[in-house]
Amino acid sequence: MASSDLTPLEDALTHLLSRAPSLTGTETVALPEALDRILAQDQLVPADVPPADNSSVDGYALRQGDLAQGQTIPVSARIPAGTAPTPLAEGSAARIFTGSEIPAGADAVVMQEQVEVSDAGIRVGTEVTPGQNIRRRGQDLKQGDLALPAGTRLRPQELGLLASMGVARVPVKNRLKVAILTTGDELVEPGAPLGPGQIYNTNRFTLLGLLQHAACEVVLCESLADDRAATEASLQRAARQADLIITTGGVSVGEEDHVRATLEASGKLSLWRLAIKPGKPLAFGQIEGTPLLGLPGNPAAVLVTFAMIVMPFIRQCQGQPRIHPVGERLPAGFEVPSPSIRRGFFRARKGLEAGELRLSAYPNQSSGMLSSACWADGLAVIPENAEVRVGDVLTYYSFTELLA
């Protein structure tokens, strides 16, 4: 097949992302329920964080100007965290703890390890500078500043930041509703015995996990028989329930590949066959106005195309900023002697070899080998029409970066 018959990855992404529908519905959820959801509105800081100067260590709050060489300073107060301090008496120190508010009149905190304590007070054994060990009011966040912009995916650290601002409920975008349709008369659900010619439905569970991780809601999950009328009916039902349909299998050129044929006859097929490996027989179109991404049927190809195609599409629908994966540039510890017109995505992982960080590739890169993805930590990119020799520098994307 000539390279002109295949769509390059960048062109395919441009085509897909320009046609991604935007989620407009929102809901307000409690902070513990907001993990991995997409922020629907800018979050401004309602008050300074921290709300007052506080100590970053356990120690003694004092006024630096009250210190003299070898002088013992009486301790006039004790300030546990969570209590309001009284002003510091002149010429004295206050016992203070991490997070406790700094009393008026104090301008420094000395760590408890750096003082000698006696019945008469404390003697400071180190140089003291104004401001040391004090976390200033608003040091983390200033009132009125933008804390988090709309479109932010709320990870644990964002939930903590919102909690530090006193936010208990947060507006988030509705989850993208996705239908999963896996095709093939040979598919059997795990737990059932296999008959002749049958295999277990791997792709359903890979996609369920990937979509849950992507903060989507699966509204339909079915297996399609290799029947044209049944396929068309299922696709139309999915289009009425979902914002996005994802299918596996049925998009190649075989007689039983009914998904692509249905798209062409009853919907709209606007993209088919990509210049990537694995993942060439990928289709994109619409059924009754609902976008459909037709992924290949082979399990490893499903994972690769989800990472490189589906995740950017989902992020676009969710209103997340378009972030191009950065990856790493690392030397190959393997060879690819035969160049391909398609860009390769090898299941790979990085590790030390003879003291050098290198990429290792799983020995069998068949698109049917999902065990390769369990062994791997990411994907090594093999450029089009390129041979790879040991030591050649390749781009490597971790699964964490691609799927986060």
C-alpha positions as CSV (number, residue, x, y, z in Angstrom):
1,M,0.0,0.0,0.0
2,A,1.4,3.4,-0.9
3,S,1.9,6.0,1.8
4,S,-0.4,8.3,0.0
5,D,-3.3,6.0,0.8
6,L,-2.8,6.5,4.6
7,T,-3.4,9.6,6.7
8,P,-0.5,10.8,8.8
9,L,-1.1,10.9,12.5
10,E,-0.8,14.7,12.7
11,D,-3.3,15.2,9.9
12,A,-5.7,12.7,11.5
13,L,-5.6,14.5,14.9
14,T,-6.2,17.9,13.2
15,H,-9.2,16.4,11.5
16,L,-10.6,14.7,14.6
17,L,-10.1,17.6,17.1
18,S,-11.8,20.1,14.8
19,R,-14.9,17.9,14.9
20,A,-14.9,17.1,18.7
21,P,-18.1,18.2,20.4
22,S,-17.7,20.4,23.5
23,L,-19.4,19.4,26.7
24,T,-21.6,22.2,27.9
25,G,-23.5,20.7,30.8
26,T,-22.1,21.2,34.3
27,E,-22.9,20.0,37.9
28,T,-21.6,20.9,41.3
29,V,-20.2,18.1,43.4
30,A,-18.7,17.7,46.8
31,L,-14.9,17.9,46.8
32,P,-14.3,14.1,47.5
33,E,-16.4,13.3,44.4
34,A,-14.4,15.7,42.1
35,L,-11.3,13.6,41.6
36,D,-10.4,13.4,37.8
37,R,-13.4,15.6,36.9
38,I,-12.9,18.7,34.7
39,L,-13.3,22.1,36.3
40,A,-16.1,24.0,34.7
41,Q,-15.3,27.5,36.1
42,D,-12.3,29.5,37.0
43,Q,-11.6,29.2,40.7
44,L,-10.5,32.5,42.3
45,V,-8.9,32.7,45.7
46,P,-11.5,33.9,48.3
47,A,-9.0,34.7,51.0
48,D,-5.2,34.7,51.5
49,V,-3.6,31.2,52.0
50,P,-2.3,31.0,54.6
51,P,-4.7,33.5,56.3
52,A,-2.0,34.7,58.7
53,D,1.8,34.6,59.2
54,N,2.6,31.2,60.8
55,S,5.6,29.2,61.8
56,S,7.1,26.6,59.5
57,V,8.9,24.8,62.4
58,D,8.6,23.9,66.1
59,G,10.6,26.4,68.0
60,Y,10.5,29.9,69.5
61,A,9.1,33.1,68.1
62,L,11.0,36.2,69.1
63,R,12.1,39.7,68.0
64,Q,15.5,39.6,66.4
65,G,16.4,43.0,67.8
66,D,16.0,41.6,71.4
67,L,18.9,39.2,71.0
68,A,22.3,39.8,72.4
69,Q,25.4,37.5,72.5
70,G,24.8,34.8,75.1
71,Q,21.7,36.4,76.5
72,T,19.0,34.3,78.1
73,I,15.5,35.3,77.0
74,P,12.5,34.5,79.1
75,V,9.6,32.5,77.6
76,S,6.4,34.5,78.1
77,A,3.8,32.5,76.1
78,R,3.0,29.2,74.6
79,I,1.1,29.2,71.2
80,P,-0.3,25.8,70.2
81,A,-1.6,25.5,66.6
82,G,-5.2,26.6,66.2
83,T,-5.1,29.3,68.9
84,A,-5.0,33.1,68.6
85,P,-1.8,34.5,70.1
86,T,-1.5,37.6,72.2
87,P,1.2,40.2,71.3
88,L,4.7,39.2,72.2
89,A,6.0,40.8,75.4
90,E,9.0,42.9,74.8
91,G,12.3,41.2,75.4
92,S,10.7,37.7,75.5
93,A,10.1,34.6,73.3
94,A,7.0,32.5,72.8
95,R,7.0,28.7,72.5
96,I,5.5,28.0,69.1
97,F,4.7,25.0,66.9
98,T,4.5,24.3,63.2
99,G,1.5,26.0,61.7
100,S,0.9,28.3,64.8
101,E,0.1,31.9,64.1
102,I,3.0,34.3,64.7
103,P,2.3,36.8,67.5
104,A,2.4,40.5,66.9
105,G,5.8,41.8,67.7
106,A,7.8,38.7,66.6
107,D,9.7,38.8,63.4
108,A,11.6,35.4,63.5
109,V,11.3,31.8,64.6
110,V,14.3,29.8,65.9
111,M,14.1,26.0,65.6
112,Q,14.0,24.2,68.9
113,E,17.1,22.3,68.0
114,Q,19.1,25.6,67.9
115,V,18.3,26.8,71.4
116,E,19.3,25.8,74.9
117,V,16.3,25.6,77.3
118,S,16.6,26.3,81.0
119,D,14.2,27.4,83.8
120,A,15.2,31.0,83.1
121,G,14.3,30.8,79.4
122,I,16.2,30.1,76.2
123,R,19.6,30.9,74.9
124,V,19.9,31.1,71.1
125,G,23.0,29.3,69.6
126,T,22.7,30.5,66.0
127,E,22.5,33.7,63.9
128,V,18.9,34.9,63.5
129,T,17.6,37.0,60.6
130,P,14.2,38.7,60.4
131,G,11.6,36.5,58.6
132,Q,13.3,33.2,59.1
133,N,11.0,30.1,59.5
134,I,8.0,32.3,59.0
135,R,5.4,31.4,56.3
136,R,3.9,34.8,55.3
137,R,0.2,35.5,54.9
138,G,-0.8,34.8,51.3
139,Q,2.5,33.1,50.6
140,D,0.7,30.3,48.8
141,L,-2.3,32.1,47.4
142,K,-3.3,35.8,47.3
143,Q,-7.0,36.8,47.6
144,G,-8.5,37.4,44.1
145,D,-5.8,35.5,42.3
146,L,-6.7,32.7,39.8
147,A,-6.0,29.5,41.6
148,L,-7.2,27.0,38.9
149,P,-8.6,27.8,35.4
150,A,-11.6,26.2,33.9
151,G,-10.6,23.0,32.0
152,T,-8.3,21.8,34.8
153,R,-8.4,18.1,35.5
154,L,-8.7,17.8,39.2
155,R,-6.0,15.5,40.6
156,P,-5.4,14.9,44.3
157,Q,-3.2,18.0,44.5
158,E,-5.9,20.2,43.0
159,L,-8.4,18.9,45.5
160,G,-6.0,19.7,48.3
161,L,-5.5,23.2,46.9
162,L,-9.3,23.8,46.8
163,A,-9.6,22.5,50.3
164,S,-6.9,25.0,51.5
165,M,-9.2,27.8,50.1
166,G,-12.2,26.5,52.0
167,V,-14.0,25.2,48.9
168,A,-16.3,22.3,49.8
169,R,-18.2,22.0,46.5
170,V,-16.9,22.6,43.0
171,P,-18.5,23.1,39.6
172,V,-17.4,20.4,37.1
173,K,-18.3,19.5,33.6
174,N,-20.7,16.6,33.0
175,R,-18.9,13.4,32.2
176,L,-18.5,12.5,28.6
177,K,-21.0,9.8,27.9
178,V,-19.4,7.0,25.9
179,A,-20.8,3.8,24.3
180,I,-18.5,0.8,23.9
181,L,-19.3,-1.6,21.1
182,T,-17.0,-4.6,20.6
183,T,-17.6,-6.6,17.4
184,G,-17.2,-10.3,16.5
185,D,-19.1,-13.5,16.8
186,E,-16.0,-15.1,18.3
187,L,-16.1,-13.0,21.5
188,V,-17.0,-14.6,24.8
189,E,-17.2,-12.9,28.2
190,P,-14.6,-13.9,30.8
191,G,-15.9,-16.6,33.1
192,A,-17.7,-18.5,30.4
193,P,-16.0,-21.6,28.8
194,L,-14.5,-21.1,25.3
195,G,-15.9,-23.0,22.4
196,P,-14.1,-23.7,19.1
197,G,-12.9,-20.6,17.4
198,Q,-13.8,-18.4,20.4
199,I,-11.7,-15.9,22.4
200,Y,-12.4,-13.8,25.4
201,N,-13.6,-10.2,25.0
202,T,-10.4,-8.4,26.0
203,N,-11.1,-5.0,24.5
204,R,-14.2,-4.3,26.5
205,F,-12.3,-4.4,29.8
206,T,-9.3,-2.4,28.5
207,L,-11.7,0.3,27.3
208,L,-13.7,0.3,30.5
209,G,-10.6,0.9,32.5
210,L,-9.2,3.6,30.1
211,L,-12.5,5.5,30.1
212,Q,-12.9,5.4,33.8
213,H,-9.4,6.8,34.1
214,A,-10.4,9.5,31.7
215,A,-13.4,10.6,33.8
216,C,-16.0,9.4,31.2
217,E,-19.3,7.7,31.9
218,V,-19.9,4.5,30.0
219,V,-23.7,4.5,29.2
220,L,-23.7,1.4,26.9
221,C,-21.4,-1.6,26.6
222,E,-22.4,-4.3,24.2
223,S,-20.9,-6.9,21.9
224,L,-22.1,-6.8,18.3
225,A,-22.7,-9.9,16.2
226,D,-21.3,-10.0,12.8
227,D,-24.5,-9.0,11.2
228,R,-25.1,-5.8,9.2
229,A,-28.7,-5.1,10.3
230,A,-27.9,-5.7,14.0
231,T,-24.8,-3.6,13.8
232,E,-26.7,-0.7,12.3
233,A,-29.4,-1.0,14.9
234,S,-26.9,-1.0,17.8
235,L,-25.0,2.0,16.4
236,Q,-28.2,4.0,16.0
237,R,-29.2,3.1,19.6
238,A,-25.7,4.1,20.9
239,A,-25.9,7.4,19.0
240,R,-29.1,8.4,20.9
241,Q,-27.5,7.6,24.3
242,A,-23.9,8.7,24.0
243,D,-21.7,11.7,23.2
244,L,-19.1,9.4,21.7
245,I,-19.2,5.9,20.3
246,I,-16.1,3.7,20.4
247,T,-16.1,0.5,18.5
248,T,-13.4,-2.2,18.2
249,G,-13.1,-4.3,15.1
250,G,-15.3,-4.1,12.1
251,V,-13.5,-1.3,10.4
252,S,-11.1,-3.1,8.0
253,V,-11.9,-4.5,4.5
254,G,-13.3,-7.9,5.4
255,E,-16.8,-9.1,4.5
256,E,-17.8,-9.1,8.1
257,D,-16.5,-5.6,8.9
258,H,-19.9,-4.0,9.2
259,V,-19.0,-0.9,11.3
260,R,-17.2,0.8,8.4
261,A,-19.9,-0.2,5.9
262,T,-22.7,1.1,8.2
263,L,-20.8,4.4,8.6
264,E,-20.5,4.8,4.8
265,A,-24.2,3.8,4.1
266,S,-26.1,5.2,7.1
267,G,-23.8,7.8,8.6
268,K,-20.7,9.7,7.6
269,L,-17.2,8.3,7.2
270,S,-14.7,11.1,7.1
271,L,-11.4,9.3,8.0
272,W,-10.1,5.8,7.5
273,R,-6.7,4.2,7.6
274,L,-3.8,5.9,9.4
275,A,-0.1,5.7,8.7
276,I,0.6,4.2,12.1
277,K,1.6,0.8,13.3
278,P,-0.3,-0.8,15.0
279,G,-3.6,1.0,14.3
280,K,-3.9,1.4,10.5
281,P,-7.6,0.4,10.2
282,L,-8.9,3.2,12.3
283,A,-12.1,4.9,11.2
284,F,-13.8,8.2,12.2
285,G,-17.3,9.4,11.3
286,Q,-20.7,10.1,12.7
287,I,-24.0,8.2,13.2
288,E,-27.0,10.5,13.6
289,G,-24.6,13.3,14.5
290,T,-22.8,11.4,17.2
291,P,-19.0,11.0,16.6
292,L,-17.7,7.4,16.3
293,L,-14.2,6.3,16.6
294,G,-13.7,2.8,15.1
295,L,-10.6,1.2,16.6
296,P,-8.9,-1.9,15.3
297,G,-9.8,-5.2,16.9
298,N,-6.4,-6.3,18.0
299,P,-5.9,-5.6,21.8
300,A,-2.5,-3.9,21.6
301,A,-3.7,-1.8,18.7
302,V,-6.7,-0.7,20.8
303,L,-4.4,0.5,23.6
304,V,-2.1,2.4,21.2
305,T,-4.8,4.1,19.2
306,F,-6.6,5.0,22.5
307,A,-3.4,6.7,23.8
308,M,-2.5,8.5,20.6
309,I,-6.0,9.3,19.1
310,V,-8.9,8.8,21.6
311,M,-7.4,10.5,24.6
312,P,-6.7,13.8,22.7
313,F,-10.2,13.6,21.3
314,I,-11.7,13.1,24.8
315,R,-9.6,16.0,26.2
316,Q,-10.8,18.2,23.5
317,C,-14.5,17.3,24.2
318,Q,-13.8,18.0,27.9
319,G,-12.4,21.4,27.2
320,Q,-8.9,20.6,28.5
321,P,-6.0,22.6,27.0
322,R,-4.4,20.8,24.1
323,I,-1.1,19.5,25.5
324,H,1.3,17.8,23.1
325,P,3.1,14.9,24.8
326,V,6.7,15.9,25.5
327,G,8.3,12.5,25.8
328,E,11.9,11.8,26.2
329,R,14.8,11.3,23.8
330,L,16.6,8.1,24.7
331,P,19.0,5.7,22.9
332,A,17.5,2.4,21.6
333,G,18.8,-0.9,23.1
334,F,17.1,-2.8,20.2
335,E,17.1,-2.9,16.4
336,V,14.4,-2.5,13.8
337,P,16.1,-3.7,10.6
338,S,13.1,-3.3,8.2
339,P,11.7,0.2,7.7
340,S,8.0,0.8,7.4
341,I,6.0,3.5,5.6
342,R,3.9,3.7,8.8
343,R,5.1,5.4,12.1
344,G,5.7,2.6,14.6
345,F,4.7,2.7,18.3
346,F,6.7,-0.1,20.0
347,R,5.7,-1.2,23.5
348,A,8.9,-0.4,25.4
349,R,10.4,0.5,28.7
350,K,13.4,2.3,29.8
351,G,16.2,1.0,32.1
352,L,19.9,1.1,32.8
353,E,22.2,-0.9,30.5
354,A,25.9,-0.7,31.3
355,G,25.2,2.4,33.3
356,E,23.3,4.1,30.5
357,L,19.6,4.8,30.3
358,R,18.2,2.9,27.3
359,L,15.0,1.7,25.7
360,S,14.1,-1.9,25.6
361,A,11.4,-3.2,23.3
362,Y,9.2,-6.2,23.9
363,P,10.4,-9.0,21.7
364,N,7.0,-9.6,20.0
365,Q,5.4,-6.5,18.8
366,S,2.3,-8.2,17.3
367,S,-0.8,-6.1,17.7
368,G,-2.5,-9.1,19.3
369,M,0.0,-9.3,22.2
370,L,-1.5,-7.3,25.1
371,S,1.0,-8.9,27.4
372,S,3.5,-6.6,25.7
373,A,1.7,-3.6,27.1
374,C,1.7,-5.0,30.6
375,W,5.5,-5.5,30.4
376,A,6.0,-2.0,28.9
377,D,5.9,1.4,30.6
378,G,5.3,3.3,27.4
379,L,5.7,3.6,23.6
380,A,8.9,4.1,21.6
381,V,8.3,5.9,18.4
382,I,9.8,4.4,15.2
383,P,9.9,7.1,12.5
384,E,8.5,6.4,9.1
385,N,10.9,4.7,6.6
386,A,13.6,4.4,9.3
387,E,15.8,1.6,10.3
388,V,16.8,1.5,14.0
389,R,20.2,0.4,15.2
390,V,21.3,0.1,18.8
391,G,22.2,3.5,20.1
392,D,19.9,5.4,17.8
393,V,18.0,8.1,19.7
394,L,14.2,7.7,19.7
395,T,11.3,9.5,21.2
396,Y,9.7,7.7,24.1
397,Y,6.2,8.5,25.7
398,S,5.3,6.9,29.0
399,F,1.8,5.6,29.4
400,T,1.4,7.9,32.4
401,E,2.0,11.0,30.1
402,L,-0.2,9.7,27.3
403,L,-3.2,8.6,29.4
404,A,-3.1,11.1,32.4
